[in-house]
Amino acid sequence: MANIAVIKTGGKQYIVHPGQKIKIEKLPTKEGDEVVFDDVLLIDNGEKTEIGTPTIKGATVKGKLLKQAKAKKVIVFKFKAKKREKTKKGHRQLYSEIEILAIAQK
């Protein structure tokens, strides 16, 4: 059983370990479903570190989708001096909260 892994999802990389909860880009699955990440870039089990080229074949990280939600609102404010031009927009990013269950390596 591995202790730490680096996974790639949604164009970002995350360092994960079993029992950890992470917020990632929204996934098209239902709450309570199991999620499997196949893009594992690194696995470290305390004794041996394996680095993929670019991914490790046969390695998976399993997780459980806890909830789908929106993040806090971010205000986007654009202003152009001496032109009397300003724009204010708000944005709430969709995310999925995942609990990491296991890191498997073949």
SERO-4910 file (N, C-alpha, C, O; in steps of 0.05 Angstrom, whole numbers):
BEGIN
 pado doro    nc1    nc2    nc3   cac1   cac2   cac3    cc1    cc2    cc3    oc1    oc2    oc3
  Met    A     17    -24      0      0      0      0     18     25      0     36     27     17
  Ala    A     13     43    -18     29     67    -20     19     89     -2     -5     90      5
  Asn    A     37    107      6     29    128     24     22    154     10      3    167     17
  Ile    A     38    161    -11     34    187    -25     33    182    -55     48    165    -65
  Ala    A     17    197    -69     16    195    -98     11    223   -110      0    240    -96
  Val    A     20    227   -134     14    252   -149     -4    244   -172      4    228   -189
  Ile    A    -28    256   -173    -47    250   -194    -51    275   -211    -47    298   -202
  Lys    A    -61    271   -236    -67    293   -254    -96    291   -262   -105    270   -272
  Thr    A   -111    312   -257   -139    314   -265   -147    343   -269   -139    360   -254
  Gly    A   -163    348   -289   -172    375   -294   -150    394   -302   -152    418   -297
  Gly    A   -128    384   -313   -106    401   -321    -88    409   -298    -70    425   -302
  Lys    A    -92    398   -274    -76    405   -250    -65    379   -238    -75    357   -243
  Gln    A    -45    383   -221    -33    360   -208    -37    363   -178    -36    385   -167
  Tyr    A    -43    341   -164    -49    341   -136    -32    319   -121    -30    297   -131
  Ile    A    -21    327    -98     -8    307    -81    -29    296    -62    -41    312    -47
  Val    A    -33    270    -62    -55    258    -46    -44    235    -29    -24    223    -36
  His    A    -59    229     -8    -54    206      8    -81    195     18   -100    210     19
  Pro    A    -83    170     26   -109    158     34   -120    173     58   -106    180     77
  Gly    A   -147    178     57   -161    192     78   -162    222     74   -177    236     88
  Gln    A   -148    233     54   -148    261     48   -173    269     32   -183    254     16
  Lys    A   -183    294     36   -205    305     21   -193    328      4   -180    345     14
  Ile    A   -199    327    -23   -189    347    -41   -212    359    -57   -232    345    -61
  Lys    A   -209    384    -66   -228    397    -83   -215    399   -111   -194    411   -114
  Ile    A   -229    387   -131   -218    387   -158   -239    398   -177   -262    404   -169
  Glu    A   -232    402   -203   -251    411   -223   -275    391   -224   -271    367   -219
  Lys    A   -298    401   -230   -323    385   -229   -321    361   -248   -313    363   -271
  Leu    A   -328    337   -237   -329    312   -252   -358    305   -259   -376    311   -244
  Pro    A   -362    292   -282   -390    285   -290   -399    259   -278   -407    241   -292
  Thr    A   -399    257   -251   -409    234   -237   -427    243   -214   -428    266   -207
  Lys    A   -442    224   -203   -461    230   -182   -448    228   -154   -427    215   -151
  Glu    A   -460    241   -135   -449    240   -108   -451    212    -97   -471    198   -101
  Gly    A   -431    203    -83   -430    177    -71   -417    156    -89   -411    134    -80
  Asp    A   -413    163   -114   -400    144   -133   -370    142   -128   -358    160   -117
  Glu    A   -359    120   -137   -330    116   -135   -316    128   -160   -326    125   -183
  Val    A   -294    141   -156   -279    154   -178   -251    141   -179   -238    137   -158
  Val    A   -242    134   -203   -215    122   -206   -198    141   -223   -206    149   -245
  Phe    A   -175    149   -213   -156    166   -228   -134    148   -239   -120    135   -224
  Asp    A   -131    148   -265   -111    131   -279    -85    146   -284    -64    134   -288
  Asp    A    -86    173   -285    -62    189   -290    -46    193   -264    -48    214   -252
  Val    A    -31    173   -257    -15    174   -233     14    180   -242     26    165   -257
  Leu    A     25    202   -232     51    211   -241     74    202   -223     96    198   -232
  Leu    A     68    198   -197     88    190   -178     75    174   -155     53    181   -147
  Ile    A     89    154   -145     80    139   -121    104    136   -102    126    128   -111
  Asp    A    100    143    -77    120    139    -56    108    124    -33     89    133    -21
  Asn    A    120    100    -27    109     84     -5    127     84     20    124     67     37
  Gly    A    145    103     21    162    105     44    189     92     41    209    101     51
  Glu    A    190     71     25    215     56     20    225     61     -9    248     64    -14
  Lys    A    206     62    -27    212     64    -55    195     86    -68    171     88    -63
  Thr    A    208    102    -85    194    122   -100    195    115   -129    216    110   -141
  Glu    A    171    114   -142    169    107   -170    158    131   -185    137    142   -178
  Ile    A    173    140   -206    165    163   -221    158    154   -249    172    138   -262
  Gly    A    135    163   -259    125    155   -285    138    170   -308    149    191   -304
  Thr    A    135    159   -332    145    173   -356    124    174   -377    126    158   -396
  Pro    A    104    191   -378     97    210   -357     79    198   -335     77    210   -314
  Thr    A     66    175   -341     49    163   -320     60    135   -314     75    123   -329
  Ile    A     51    125   -290     58     98   -282     37     79   -292     13     82   -286
  Lys    A     45     59   -308     26     40   -320     16     21   -298     31     11   -282
  Gly    A    -11     18   -297    -23      0   -278    -29     12   -251    -41     -1   -234
  Ala    A    -20     37   -246    -25     50   -220    -51     65   -221    -57     79   -241
  Thr    A    -67     63   -200    -92     77   -198    -96     89   -170    -85     79   -150
  Val    A   -111    110   -168   -119    122   -143   -149    121   -142   -162    132   -160
  Lys    A   -161    109   -121   -190    107   -119   -200    128    -98   -187    132    -78
  Gly    A   -222    139   -105   -234    159    -87   -264    158    -88   -276    144   -105
  Lys    A   -277    172    -69   -306    173    -68   -315    202    -71   -304    220    -57
  Leu    A   -334    207    -88   -344    234    -93   -363    241    -70   -384    229    -66
  Leu    A   -355    261    -54   -371    269    -31   -393    289    -38   -416    286    -30
  Lys    A   -386    310    -53   -406    329    -61   -397    345    -86   -373    347    -92
  Gln    A   -417    356   -100   -413    374   -122   -423    401   -112   -445    403   -102
  Ala    A   -407    422   -115   -415    448   -105   -402    471   -121   -387    466   -140
  Lys    A   -408    496   -112   -395    519   -124   -377    532   -103   -384    533    -79
  Ala    A   -354    542   -112   -336    556    -94   -346    584    -87   -367    592    -98
  Lys    A   -332    598    -70   -340    625    -63   -337    643    -87   -322    637   -106
  Lys    A   -353    664    -88   -353    682   -110   -327    698   -112   -316    708    -92
  Val    A   -316    700   -136   -293    716   -142   -302    740   -159   -316    736   -179
  Ile    A   -294    764   -150   -301    788   -165   -279    795   -185   -256    796   -178
  Val    A   -288    798   -210   -269    806   -231   -276    835   -238   -298    841   -248
  Phe    A   -258    854   -232   -263    882   -236   -242    894   -255   -218    893   -249
  Lys    A   -250    904   -278   -232    916   -297   -237    946   -298   -260    955   -297
  Phe    A   -216    962   -299   -218    991   -298   -197   1003   -317   -174    995   -316
  Lys    A   -205   1022   -333   -187   1036   -351   -187   1065   -343   -207   1079   -345
  Ala    A   -164   1074   -334   -161   1102   -325   -165   1122   -347   -158   1116   -370
  Lys    A   -177   1144   -341   -181   1167   -359   -201   1160   -382   -204   1177   -400
  Lys    A   -213   1137   -382   -232   1130   -403   -261   1127   -392   -279   1124   -408
  Arg    A   -264   1128   -366   -290   1124   -353   -302   1097   -360   -326   1094   -364
  Glu    A   -285   1077   -361   -293   1050   -369   -287   1031   -346   -264   1029   -336
  Lys    A   -307   1017   -337   -304    997   -316   -323    975   -319   -346    979   -328
  Thr    A   -315    950   -312   -332    927   -315   -329    910   -290   -307    906   -280
  Lys    A   -351    901   -279   -351    885   -255   -367    859   -261   -390    860   -269
  Lys    A   -353    836   -256   -366    810   -261   -360    793   -236   -340    797   -222
  Gly    A   -378    774   -232   -374    754   -211   -372    726   -223   -384    721   -244
  His    A   -357    708   -210   -354    681   -221   -353    662   -197   -339    666   -178
  Arg    A   -368    640   -200   -367    618   -180   -359    592   -194   -375    582   -211
  Gln    A   -336    582   -188   -325    558   -201   -339    533   -189   -342    530   -165
  Leu    A   -347    514   -207   -358    489   -199   -335    470   -191   -314    470   -204
  Tyr    A   -339    455   -169   -319    436   -161   -331    410   -150   -355    410   -143
  Ser    A   -315    390   -148   -323    364   -136   -304    359   -112   -280    363   -114
  Glu    A   -316    351    -90   -300    344    -67   -296    314    -66   -316    299    -66
  Ile    A   -272    305    -65   -265    276    -67   -250    268    -42   -233    282    -32
  Glu    A   -258    244    -31   -242    232     -9   -226    209    -21   -237    192    -34
  Ile    A   -200    210    -17   -182    190    -28   -184    165    -10   -180    166     14
  Leu    A   -190    142    -23   -194    117     -8   -169    100     -9   -160     90     12
  Ala    A   -157     95    -32   -134     77    -35   -117     85    -58   -126     96    -78
  Ile    A    -91     77    -55    -72     81    -77    -62     53    -84    -50     39    -67
  Ala    A    -68     44   -109    -60     17   -117    -39     17   -138    -39     35   -155
  Gln    A    -21     -2   -137      1     -4   -156      4    -34   -164      4    -51   -147
  Lys    A      6    -38   -190      9    -66   -200     38    -73   -206     44    -95   -214
***
